[in-house]
Amino acid sequence: MAFNFDLRVDRSHSDSMKWHKYRDQAVIPLWVADTDFQSPPAVIDALAQRVAHGVFGYGTPPPELTALIVERMHTRYQWAIRPEWIVYLPGLVCGLNLAMRSYTRETQAAIIPTPLYPPFAEAAGYAGRHAYAAPVREQAGRWQLDLAAIEPALNGDQALLFLCNPHNPGGTVYRREELEAQHAFAQRHDLVVCSDEIHCDLILEPGCRHIPFASLNPDAEQRTITLMAPSKTFNLAGLGASFAIIANPALRHAFKQQRRGLIPHVDILAFVAATAAYRDGEDWLAAQRDYLRANRDEVTARINALPGLRLLPVEATYLAWIDASALPVENPWRFFLDAGVGLTDGTAFGDARFVRLNFGCPRALLDEALTRIARAVAAL
């Protein structure tokens, strides 16, 4: 079946957060991490059938979805998980906050890679926890986490290590030896690990493959909370179906206890969408990866051809982390916004010299945005 990712769906006057931000402005929004693609036809059909049923009372997690997740971990990653390890959540961000509250006390700290998706650091702030910033640096042409750099500063209060793989921003897919080094660090300091792997299905670089941190070895499995979701993969972010995989019974119990009375159940339509996506969405996903890979290649070539801008290889995700530090402007985000392109300000991630561009959109729209960026840079 052919899927049309070039289709322009008008979201400008819908309920879209992404498009509402610059509503009625001449700005192309390439910021928040959802795509402008219609979800797989199988998902749309499944939702239509469920809506036609007409009754929307309280629901329960569908056994089929649980079975699909168990099978998915086994076939894609050779990771044998059990159904009872799965804890459903109405979004991945609440999982970050639950992990912070479940595995650190008020006097304890978390270790957070930087730059990183803002809700990680926000989780520490909301819980009143101290955080150590572990630098993510360019090494051999890739963004990599340098945990050794913060080891001298640790004073024994650290209890939780946050990881993000594939990394957001930057798109790094960590290799086995890199993950093993992260695991050795966690062992050395007796840390619980919370690994955000929401972009695991969006590997764009040939030869790269996703390895769940918890699948490395038995010790990693017992100290890790893995967070995943179909939301980025199938453009279901507004439906909020996510899950944690927690093998360790004590960690799972603490996580569930912290969730009680605070985190709502997953919406019944979100369950329907997630089930259909994992069951019937693989052909669509393969086609989307091909489309995103071509978008990635265009962004890389055109950004790196501009003076003052630099983009390292994006191995996964649909998010380009653009270094604008050599551009002679005070605020790169504002500069590009004035040029008619709404990117994500790197300040929120921990580095104001960068901007993040979401290339999960029809190619014609991406081409226009890149043309506006090039025109603005040339005018300098």
C-alpha positions as a Markdown table, in Angstrom:
| # | Residue | x | y | z |
|---|---|---|---|---|
| 1 | Met | 0.0 | 0.0 | 0.0 |
| 2 | Ala | 1.2 | 3.5 | -0.8 |
| 3 | Phe | 1.1 | 6.1 | 1.9 |
| 4 | Asn | 1.0 | 9.8 | 1.0 |
| 5 | Phe | 3.3 | 11.7 | 3.4 |
| 6 | Asp | 3.3 | 14.7 | 1.0 |
| 7 | Leu | -0.4 | 15.3 | 1.8 |
| 8 | Arg | -0.9 | 18.7 | 3.4 |
| 9 | Val | -3.4 | 18.5 | 6.2 |
| 10 | Asp | -4.5 | 22.0 | 7.3 |
| 11 | Arg | -3.9 | 22.1 | 11.1 |
| 12 | Ser | -3.8 | 25.9 | 11.3 |
| 13 | His | -7.3 | 26.3 | 12.7 |
| 14 | Ser | -7.6 | 22.9 | 14.5 |
| 15 | Asp | -6.8 | 22.1 | 18.1 |
| 16 | Ser | -3.1 | 21.7 | 17.2 |
| 17 | Met | -0.7 | 23.1 | 19.8 |
| 18 | Lys | 2.0 | 23.2 | 17.2 |
| 19 | Trp | 0.0 | 25.3 | 14.7 |
| 20 | His | -2.0 | 27.3 | 17.2 |
| 21 | Lys | 1.2 | 28.9 | 18.6 |
| 22 | Tyr | 1.7 | 31.0 | 15.4 |
| 23 | Arg | -1.9 | 31.1 | 14.3 |
| 24 | Asp | -2.7 | 33.7 | 11.7 |
| 25 | Gln | 1.1 | 34.5 | 11.4 |
| 26 | Ala | 3.3 | 33.9 | 8.5 |
| 27 | Val | 5.4 | 31.4 | 10.4 |
| 28 | Ile | 6.0 | 27.8 | 9.6 |
| 29 | Pro | 5.9 | 25.9 | 12.9 |
| 30 | Leu | 8.6 | 23.2 | 13.1 |
| 31 | Trp | 9.0 | 23.1 | 16.9 |
| 32 | Val | 7.0 | 20.7 | 19.2 |
| 33 | Ala | 7.6 | 17.0 | 18.5 |
| 34 | Asp | 4.6 | 15.8 | 16.7 |
| 35 | Thr | 4.5 | 15.3 | 12.9 |
| 36 | Asp | 2.1 | 16.7 | 10.3 |
| 37 | Phe | 1.4 | 13.3 | 8.9 |
| 38 | Gln | -1.9 | 11.5 | 9.2 |
| 39 | Ser | -1.7 | 8.5 | 11.4 |
| 40 | Pro | -1.8 | 5.0 | 9.8 |
| 41 | Pro | -5.1 | 4.2 | 8.1 |
| 42 | Ala | -5.5 | 1.1 | 10.4 |
| 43 | Val | -5.5 | 3.4 | 13.4 |
| 44 | Ile | -8.0 | 5.8 | 11.9 |
| 45 | Asp | -10.3 | 2.9 | 11.0 |
| 46 | Ala | -10.1 | 1.4 | 14.4 |
| 47 | Leu | -10.9 | 4.7 | 16.1 |
| 48 | Ala | -13.9 | 5.2 | 13.7 |
| 49 | Gln | -15.2 | 1.8 | 14.6 |
| 50 | Arg | -14.8 | 2.4 | 18.4 |
| 51 | Val | -16.5 | 5.8 | 18.1 |
| 52 | Ala | -19.4 | 4.2 | 16.2 |
| 53 | His | -20.0 | 2.0 | 19.2 |
| 54 | Gly | -21.2 | 5.1 | 21.0 |
| 55 | Val | -20.5 | 4.2 | 24.6 |
| 56 | Phe | -17.4 | 5.6 | 26.3 |
| 57 | Gly | -17.4 | 4.5 | 29.9 |
| 58 | Tyr | -14.5 | 3.5 | 32.0 |
| 59 | Gly | -12.1 | 1.1 | 30.3 |
| 60 | Thr | -9.3 | -1.4 | 31.1 |
| 61 | Pro | -6.0 | -2.1 | 29.3 |
| 62 | Pro | -6.7 | -4.4 | 26.4 |
| 63 | Pro | -5.0 | -7.8 | 26.8 |
| 64 | Glu | -4.2 | -7.7 | 23.1 |
| 65 | Leu | -2.1 | -4.5 | 23.5 |
| 66 | Thr | -0.2 | -6.1 | 26.4 |
| 67 | Ala | 0.5 | -9.2 | 24.3 |
| 68 | Leu | 1.6 | -7.0 | 21.3 |
| 69 | Ile | 4.1 | -5.1 | 23.5 |
| 70 | Val | 5.5 | -8.3 | 24.9 |
| 71 | Glu | 5.9 | -9.7 | 21.4 |
| 72 | Arg | 7.3 | -6.4 | 20.1 |
| 73 | Met | 10.1 | -6.4 | 22.7 |
| 74 | His | 10.9 | -10.0 | 21.9 |
| 75 | Thr | 11.0 | -9.8 | 18.1 |
| 76 | Arg | 12.6 | -6.4 | 17.7 |
| 77 | Tyr | 15.0 | -6.4 | 20.6 |
| 78 | Gln | 15.3 | -10.0 | 21.8 |
| 79 | Trp | 14.2 | -8.8 | 25.2 |
| 80 | Ala | 11.9 | -11.3 | 27.0 |
| 81 | Ile | 9.5 | -9.3 | 29.2 |
| 82 | Arg | 6.5 | -10.4 | 31.2 |
| 83 | Pro | 3.0 | -8.8 | 31.0 |
| 84 | Glu | 3.0 | -7.8 | 34.6 |
| 85 | Trp | 6.1 | -5.7 | 34.1 |
| 86 | Ile | 4.0 | -3.2 | 32.0 |
| 87 | Val | 2.6 | -0.2 | 33.7 |
| 88 | Tyr | 0.3 | 2.0 | 31.5 |
| 89 | Leu | 0.5 | 5.8 | 31.6 |
| 90 | Pro | -1.4 | 8.6 | 29.9 |
| 91 | Gly | 1.9 | 10.1 | 28.7 |
| 92 | Leu | 5.7 | 9.6 | 29.0 |
| 93 | Val | 6.3 | 12.9 | 30.9 |
| 94 | Cys | 4.3 | 11.8 | 33.9 |
| 95 | Gly | 6.6 | 8.7 | 33.9 |
| 96 | Leu | 9.6 | 10.9 | 34.3 |
| 97 | Asn | 8.0 | 12.7 | 37.2 |
| 98 | Leu | 6.9 | 9.4 | 38.8 |
| 99 | Ala | 10.4 | 8.1 | 38.6 |
| 100 | Met | 11.9 | 11.2 | 40.2 |
| 101 | Arg | 9.4 | 10.9 | 43.1 |
| 102 | Ser | 9.6 | 7.2 | 43.4 |
| 103 | Tyr | 13.4 | 6.7 | 43.5 |
| 104 | Thr | 14.8 | 9.8 | 45.2 |
| 105 | Arg | 14.2 | 11.2 | 48.6 |
| 106 | Glu | 14.2 | 14.9 | 49.3 |
| 107 | Thr | 17.9 | 14.9 | 50.2 |
| 108 | Gln | 18.9 | 12.9 | 47.1 |
| 109 | Ala | 19.7 | 13.9 | 43.6 |
| 110 | Ala | 19.3 | 12.8 | 40.0 |
| 111 | Ile | 21.9 | 12.8 | 37.2 |
| 112 | Ile | 20.5 | 14.4 | 34.0 |
| 113 | Pro | 22.2 | 14.6 | 30.6 |
| 114 | Thr | 22.4 | 18.1 | 29.2 |
| 115 | Pro | 21.2 | 19.3 | 26.7 |
| 116 | Leu | 18.1 | 17.2 | 27.0 |
| 117 | Tyr | 14.3 | 17.3 | 26.5 |
| 118 | Pro | 13.2 | 19.9 | 29.1 |
| 119 | Pro | 10.7 | 17.8 | 31.2 |
| 120 | Phe | 13.7 | 15.8 | 32.6 |
| 121 | Ala | 15.1 | 18.8 | 34.4 |
| 122 | Glu | 11.6 | 20.1 | 35.2 |
| 123 | Ala | 10.8 | 16.8 | 37.0 |
| 124 | Ala | 13.7 | 17.5 | 39.4 |
| 125 | Gly | 12.5 | 21.0 | 40.0 |
| 126 | Tyr | 8.9 | 20.0 | 40.5 |
| 127 | Ala | 10.0 | 17.4 | 43.1 |
| 128 | Gly | 12.5 | 19.8 | 44.8 |
| 129 | Arg | 15.4 | 17.5 | 44.0 |
| 130 | His | 19.0 | 18.5 | 43.3 |
| 131 | Ala | 20.3 | 17.6 | 39.8 |
| 132 | Tyr | 23.7 | 16.9 | 38.4 |
| 133 | Ala | 24.1 | 17.9 | 34.8 |
| 134 | Ala | 26.1 | 15.3 | 32.8 |
| 135 | Pro | 27.4 | 16.9 | 29.5 |
| 136 | Val | 26.4 | 15.5 | 26.2 |
| 137 | Arg | 29.3 | 16.4 | 24.0 |
| 138 | Glu | 30.5 | 16.0 | 20.4 |
| 139 | Gln | 32.7 | 13.0 | 20.2 |
| 140 | Ala | 33.9 | 11.6 | 16.9 |
| 141 | Gly | 31.2 | 13.5 | 15.0 |
| 142 | Arg | 28.3 | 12.3 | 17.2 |
| 143 | Trp | 26.6 | 13.6 | 20.4 |
| 144 | Gln | 27.5 | 11.4 | 23.3 |
| 145 | Leu | 26.9 | 11.3 | 27.0 |
| 146 | Asp | 30.1 | 12.0 | 29.1 |
| 147 | Leu | 29.3 | 10.6 | 32.5 |
| 148 | Ala | 32.9 | 10.4 | 33.5 |
| 149 | Ala | 33.0 | 14.2 | 33.5 |
| 150 | Ile | 30.7 | 14.6 | 36.5 |
| 151 | Glu | 32.1 | 11.7 | 38.5 |
| 152 | Pro | 34.5 | 13.9 | 40.6 |
| 153 | Ala | 31.6 | 16.2 | 41.6 |
| 154 | Leu | 29.4 | 13.4 | 43.0 |
| 155 | Asn | 29.1 | 13.4 | 46.7 |
| 156 | Gly | 27.0 | 10.3 | 47.3 |
| 157 | Asp | 23.6 | 11.8 | 47.3 |
| 158 | Gln | 22.8 | 10.7 | 43.8 |
| 159 | Ala | 20.1 | 8.0 | 43.4 |
| 160 | Leu | 18.7 | 8.2 | 39.9 |
| 161 | Leu | 20.2 | 8.3 | 36.5 |
| 162 | Phe | 18.1 | 9.6 | 33.6 |
| 163 | Leu | 18.9 | 8.4 | 30.1 |
| 164 | Cys | 17.4 | 9.2 | 26.7 |
| 165 | Asn | 18.0 | 6.8 | 23.8 |
| 166 | Pro | 17.7 | 7.8 | 21.0 |
| 167 | His | 18.8 | 11.1 | 22.4 |
| 168 | Asn | 16.6 | 14.1 | 22.2 |
| 169 | Pro | 18.0 | 16.5 | 21.0 |
| 170 | Gly | 20.7 | 15.3 | 18.7 |
| 171 | Gly | 19.3 | 12.0 | 17.5 |
| 172 | Thr | 22.1 | 9.8 | 18.8 |
| 173 | Val | 21.5 | 6.0 | 18.8 |
| 174 | Tyr | 23.8 | 4.7 | 21.6 |
| 175 | Arg | 25.9 | 1.6 | 20.6 |
| 176 | Arg | 26.1 | -1.4 | 22.9 |
| 177 | Glu | 29.5 | -0.5 | 24.2 |
| 178 | Glu | 28.3 | 3.0 | 25.1 |
| 179 | Leu | 25.3 | 1.6 | 26.9 |
| 180 | Glu | 27.5 | -0.8 | 28.7 |
| 181 | Ala | 29.7 | 2.1 | 29.9 |
| 182 | Gln | 26.5 | 3.8 | 31.2 |
| 183 | His | 25.5 | 0.7 | 32.9 |
| 184 | Ala | 28.9 | 0.3 | 34.6 |
| 185 | Phe | 28.5 | 3.9 | 35.9 |
| 186 | Ala | 25.1 | 3.1 | 37.3 |
| 187 | Gln | 26.4 | 0.0 | 39.0 |
| 188 | Arg | 29.4 | 1.9 | 40.4 |
| 189 | His | 27.1 | 4.4 | 42.0 |
| 190 | Asp | 24.2 | 2.1 | 42.8 |
| 191 | Leu | 21.7 | 4.1 | 40.7 |
| 192 | Val | 18.2 | 3.4 | 39.6 |
| 193 | Val | 18.0 | 4.1 | 35.8 |
| 194 | Cys | 15.1 | 5.7 | 34.1 |
| 195 | Ser | 15.5 | 5.3 | 30.3 |
| 196 | Asp | 13.3 | 7.3 | 27.9 |
| 197 | Glu | 13.2 | 5.3 | 24.7 |
| 198 | Ile | 10.1 | 6.9 | 23.1 |
| 199 | His | 11.9 | 7.4 | 19.7 |
| 200 | Cys | 13.1 | 3.8 | 19.5 |
| 201 | Asp | 11.1 | 3.0 | 16.4 |
| 202 | Leu | 12.4 | 6.0 | 14.5 |
| 203 | Ile | 16.0 | 4.8 | 13.6 |
| 204 | Leu | 17.0 | 6.5 | 10.4 |
| 205 | Glu | 20.6 | 5.7 | 10.0 |
| 206 | Pro | 21.3 | 2.3 | 8.2 |
| 207 | Gly | 23.3 | 0.0 | 10.4 |
| 208 | Cys | 22.1 | 1.5 | 13.6 |
| 209 | Arg | 19.7 | -0.4 | 15.9 |
| 210 | His | 18.0 | 0.3 | 19.1 |
| 211 | Ile | 19.1 | -1.6 | 22.2 |
| 212 | Pro | 16.8 | -1.2 | 25.3 |
| 213 | Phe | 19.1 | -0.3 | 28.2 |
| 214 | Ala | 17.3 | -2.9 | 30.4 |
| 215 | Ser | 18.0 | -5.6 | 27.9 |
| 216 | Leu | 21.8 | -5.3 | 28.4 |
| 217 | Asn | 22.1 | -7.9 | 31.2 |
| 218 | Pro | 20.2 | -9.0 | 34.3 |
| 219 | Asp | 21.6 | -6.3 | 36.5 |
| 220 | Ala | 20.5 | -3.6 | 34.1 |
| 221 | Glu | 17.1 | -5.1 | 33.9 |
| 222 | Gln | 16.6 | -5.1 | 37.6 |
| 223 | Arg | 17.6 | -1.4 | 38.1 |
| 224 | Thr | 15.8 | 0.1 | 35.1 |
| 225 | Ile | 12.5 | 1.7 | 34.3 |
| 226 | Thr | 12.0 | 1.8 | 30.6 |
| 227 | Leu | 9.6 | 4.4 | 29.2 |
| 228 | Met | 8.1 | 3.8 | 25.7 |
| 229 | Ala | 5.1 | 4.8 | 23.7 |
| 230 | Pro | 3.6 | 4.6 | 20.1 |
| 231 | Ser | 3.0 | 8.3 | 20.2 |
| 232 | Lys | 6.0 | 9.6 | 18.3 |
| 233 | Thr | 6.1 | 6.6 | 16.1 |
| 234 | Phe | 2.6 | 6.8 | 14.8 |
| 235 | Asn | 1.7 | 10.5 | 15.5 |
| 236 | Leu | -0.6 | 9.7 | 18.4 |
| 237 | Ala | 0.8 | 12.2 | 20.9 |
| 238 | Gly | -2.6 | 13.8 | 21.5 |
| 239 | Leu | -4.1 | 10.4 | 22.5 |
| 240 | Gly | -1.7 | 9.7 | 25.3 |
| 241 | Ala | -1.0 | 6.0 | 25.5 |
| 242 | Ser | 2.4 | 5.3 | 27.0 |
| 243 | Phe | 3.9 | 2.6 | 29.3 |
| 244 | Ala | 6.7 | 1.8 | 31.6 |
| 245 | Ile | 8.4 | -1.6 | 31.7 |
| 246 | Ile | 9.7 | -2.4 | 35.1 |
| 247 | Ala | 11.1 | -5.8 | 35.9 |
| 248 | Asn | 12.1 | -5.3 | 39.5 |
| 249 | Pro | 9.0 | -5.9 | 41.7 |
| 250 | Ala | 10.1 | -3.4 | 44.4 |
| 251 | Leu | 10.7 | -0.6 | 41.8 |
| 252 | Arg | 7.4 | -1.4 | 40.1 |
| 253 | His | 5.5 | -1.3 | 43.4 |
| 254 | Ala | 7.1 | 2.1 | 44.3 |
| 255 | Phe | 6.2 | 3.4 | 40.9 |
| 256 | Lys | 2.6 | 2.3 | 41.1 |
| 257 | Gln | 2.2 | 3.6 | 44.7 |
| 258 | Gln | 3.4 | 7.0 | 43.6 |
| 259 | Arg | 0.9 | 7.0 | 40.7 |
| 260 | Arg | -2.1 | 6.3 | 42.9 |
| 261 | Gly | -4.6 | 9.1 | 43.1 |
| 262 | Leu | -2.5 | 11.4 | 40.9 |
| 263 | Ile | -2.2 | 10.0 | 37.4 |
| 264 | Pro | -5.4 | 9.2 | 35.5 |
| 265 | His | -6.0 | 6.0 | 33.6 |
| 266 | Val | -5.2 | 5.8 | 29.9 |
| 267 | Asp | -8.1 | 7.0 | 27.7 |
| 268 | Ile | -10.1 | 4.2 | 26.0 |
| 269 | Leu | -9.5 | 5.7 | 22.5 |
| 270 | Ala | -5.8 | 5.9 | 23.2 |
| 271 | Phe | -5.8 | 2.1 | 23.9 |
| 272 | Val | -7.6 | 1.5 | 20.6 |
| 273 | Ala | -5.2 | 3.6 | 18.7 |
| 274 | Ala | -2.1 | 2.0 | 20.3 |
| 275 | Thr | -3.4 | -1.5 | 19.7 |
| 276 | Ala | -4.1 | -0.8 | 16.0 |
| 277 | Ala | -0.8 | 0.9 | 15.5 |
| 278 | Tyr | 1.3 | -2.0 | 17.0 |
| 279 | Arg | -0.8 | -4.6 | 15.3 |
| 280 | Asp | -1.3 | -3.2 | 11.8 |
| 281 | Gly | 1.0 | -0.2 | 11.4 |
| 282 | Glu | 4.4 | -1.7 | 10.4 |
| 283 | Asp | 4.1 | -1.1 | 6.7 |
| 284 | Trp | 3.1 | 2.6 | 7.3 |
| 285 | Leu | 6.0 | 2.9 | 9.8 |
| 286 | Ala | 8.6 | 1.6 | 7.3 |
| 287 | Ala | 7.3 | 4.0 | 4.7 |
| 288 | Gln | 7.4 | 6.9 | 7.2 |
| 289 | Arg | 11.0 | 6.1 | 8.1 |
| 290 | Asp | 12.0 | 6.2 | 4.4 |
| 291 | Tyr | 10.3 | 9.6 | 4.1 |
| 292 | Leu | 11.9 | 11.0 | 7.2 |
| 293 | Arg | 15.3 | 9.7 | 6.1 |
| 294 | Ala | 15.0 | 11.7 | 2.9 |
| 295 | Asn | 13.9 | 14.8 | 4.9 |
| 296 | Arg | 16.8 | 14.3 | 7.2 |
| 297 | Asp | 19.2 | 14.2 | 4.3 |
| 298 | Glu | 17.8 | 17.4 | 2.8 |
| 299 | Val | 18.0 | 19.2 | 6.1 |
| 300 | Thr | 21.5 | 18.0 | 6.7 |
| 301 | Ala | 22.8 | 19.1 | 3.3 |
| 302 | Arg | 21.1 | 22.5 | 3.2 |
| 303 | Ile | 21.9 | 23.5 | 6.8 |
| 304 | Asn | 25.5 | 22.5 | 6.6 |
| 305 | Ala | 25.9 | 24.5 | 3.3 |
| 306 | Leu | 25.0 | 27.7 | 5.2 |
| 307 | Pro | 27.7 | 29.8 | 6.9 |
| 308 | Gly | 27.4 | 29.9 | 10.7 |
| 309 | Leu | 25.2 | 26.8 | 11.0 |
| 310 | Arg | 26.2 | 23.2 | 11.7 |
| 311 | Leu | 24.3 | 19.9 | 12.0 |
| 312 | Leu | 25.8 | 16.6 | 13.2 |
| 313 | Pro | 24.4 | 13.4 | 11.8 |
| 314 | Val | 20.8 | 12.7 | 13.0 |
| 315 | Glu | 20.8 | 8.9 | 13.5 |
| 316 | Ala | 17.2 | 8.8 | 14.8 |
| 317 | Thr | 14.1 | 10.9 | 15.5 |
| 318 | Tyr | 12.7 | 13.6 | 13.3 |
| 319 | Leu | 14.5 | 16.4 | 15.2 |
| 320 | Ala | 17.6 | 18.2 | 14.0 |
| 321 | Trp | 19.8 | 19.9 | 16.7 |
| 322 | Ile | 21.3 | 22.8 | 14.8 |
| 323 | Asp | 24.4 | 24.6 | 16.1 |
| 324 | Ala | 24.0 | 28.3 | 15.5 |
| 325 | Ser | 26.8 | 29.4 | 17.7 |
| 326 | Ala | 28.9 | 30.8 | 14.8 |
| 327 | Leu | 25.9 | 32.8 | 13.4 |
| 328 | Pro | 26.4 | 36.5 | 14.2 |
| 329 | Val | 23.1 | 37.0 | 15.9 |
| 330 | Glu | 22.3 | 37.4 | 19.6 |
| 331 | Asn | 19.3 | 35.0 | 19.7 |
| 332 | Pro | 19.2 | 32.3 | 17.0 |
| 333 | Trp | 15.6 | 31.3 | 17.9 |
| 334 | Arg | 14.3 | 34.9 | 17.5 |
| 335 | Phe | 16.3 | 35.4 | 14.4 |
| 336 | Phe | 14.7 | 32.4 | 12.6 |
| 337 | Leu | 11.3 | 33.3 | 14.0 |
| 338 | Asp | 11.6 | 36.8 | 12.4 |
| 339 | Ala | 12.4 | 34.9 | 9.2 |
| 340 | Gly | 9.1 | 33.0 | 9.4 |
| 341 | Val | 10.3 | 29.7 | 10.8 |
| 342 | Gly | 9.2 | 28.7 | 14.3 |
| 343 | Leu | 11.9 | 26.4 | 15.8 |
| 344 | Thr | 12.4 | 25.3 | 19.4 |
| 345 | Asp | 14.7 | 27.5 | 21.4 |
| 346 | Gly | 17.8 | 25.6 | 22.6 |
| 347 | Thr | 17.6 | 27.5 | 25.9 |
| 348 | Ala | 14.9 | 25.2 | 27.2 |
| 349 | Phe | 17.3 | 22.2 | 26.5 |
| 350 | Gly | 20.2 | 23.9 | 28.2 |
| 351 | Asp | 22.0 | 25.7 | 25.3 |
| 352 | Ala | 20.8 | 28.9 | 23.8 |
| 353 | Arg | 23.3 | 28.7 | 20.9 |
| 354 | Phe | 21.2 | 25.9 | 19.4 |
| 355 | Val | 17.8 | 25.5 | 17.8 |
| 356 | Arg | 15.8 | 22.3 | 17.2 |
| 357 | Leu | 14.0 | 21.8 | 13.9 |
| 358 | Asn | 11.2 | 19.2 | 13.5 |
| 359 | Phe | 11.4 | 17.8 | 10.0 |
| 360 | Gly | 8.4 | 15.5 | 10.4 |
| 361 | Cys | 6.4 | 17.3 | 7.8 |
| 362 | Pro | 5.5 | 17.2 | 4.1 |
| 363 | Arg | 8.6 | 17.9 | 2.0 |
| 364 | Ala | 7.2 | 21.0 | 0.3 |
| 365 | Leu | 6.7 | 22.6 | 3.7 |
| 366 | Leu | 10.1 | 21.7 | 4.8 |
| 367 | Asp | 11.6 | 23.0 | 1.6 |
| 368 | Glu | 9.9 | 26.4 | 2.1 |
| 369 | Ala | 11.2 | 26.6 | 5.7 |
| 370 | Leu | 14.7 | 25.8 | 4.7 |
| 371 | Thr | 14.5 | 28.4 | 1.9 |
| 372 | Arg | 13.4 | 31.0 | 4.5 |
| 373 | Ile | 16.3 | 30.0 | 6.7 |
| 374 | Ala | 18.8 | 30.2 | 3.9 |
| 375 | Arg | 17.5 | 33.6 | 2.8 |
| 376 | Ala | 17.8 | 35.0 | 6.3 |
| 377 | Val | 21.4 | 33.7 | 6.7 |
| 378 | Ala | 22.3 | 35.2 | 3.3 |
| 379 | Ala | 20.9 | 38.6 | 4.3 |
| 380 | Leu | 23.5 | 38.7 | 7.2 |
